[in-house]
Amino acid sequence: MVTDTSNGDGKTGKTRGYGHGEVDTIMSVDDVARQAEAMAEGAPDHAALHALVDGVPEVAIDGLRAGYGKMEILHNLTLAVGKQQSLCLIGPNGAGKSTVLHSIFGFTNIFAGSITVGGTDVTRLSPNEKLKAAGVAYILQDNSVFPDMTVEENLWMGGFLRNRPAEAREAAERVFAKYSRLRERRSQRAGTLSGGERRLLEISRALIMEPAVLLVDEPSIGLEPRFIDMVFEILEDLQKSEGKTIIMVEQNAKKGLEFADIGYVLVSGQVAMAGPGAELLEDPQVGRLFLGG
């Protein structure tokens, strides 16, 4: 958000900020960052994070230091989420939220620490190995459909690691059976779909490999409110009905925390606060910094 702010001499400046609320609740990005840094002083320890897990962790990160090239973005990060649970990462811009997803999937340099999925160490596996062998799928935040391919062909592309093309086609038919919106458009070019339909296609394409874990980066970005609700309903169904574990980054912090079983606030590559999603929604500090009031 950008708002005019008086600087005392009759002139106005532009302040970049977060939030939804009234003008007097708007904070600059710098203010949010400074106050978020202060939250990190009471950061939860390993035991507190694991206490939020329902049962044995399906995905666990321990002491992770990771980044891009030689630049370290995540500093001794710990994370834990159970099977069929959902975890939402929120925090100021540049906190390292997407880098957590990138690290789990194999897009970063790992300097130290470990990542396990289903009890198996996957720290050094490639993205293809994590998808095929560990059942970890990544749903990108950018529009990643192939616009000149049909909906059906896009789904087939999700099965590029399957041993037989017929397996991808069979999985695509299961998707069509589940989502009539895609079935009705199976022969339509993906580039002609609405924003919500494209997001549904991106999620469905990730399901072709039948993953156990979904990494979801900004599912609501660029969508109209009615499509945002649809996407979160789909994700809830995948978690509750199909037993998927979901780790999500969501800038719409209110929507993300309403959805998630567990919420983490990331600050400067570390977990500054954690708790049940519903409890973080009610936390006044989280509300002031990330929920617009």
Buried (B, 14 or more C-beta within 10 A) or exposed (E): BEBEBEEEEEEEEEBEBBBEBEEEBBBBBEBBBEBBEEBBEEBBEEEEBBEBBEEEBBBBBBEBBBBEEEEBBBBBBBBBBBBBBBBBBBBBEBBBBBBBBBBBBBBBBBEBBBBBBBEEEBBEBEBEBBBBBBBBBBBBBEBBBBEEBBBBBBBBBBBEBBEEEEBBBEBBBBBBEBBEBBBEBBEBBBEEBEBBBBBBBBBBBBBBBBBBBBBBBBBBBEBEEEBBBBBBEBBEEBBEEEEBBBBBBBBBBBBBBBBBBBBBBBBBBBBBBBBBBEEBBEBEBBBBBBBBE
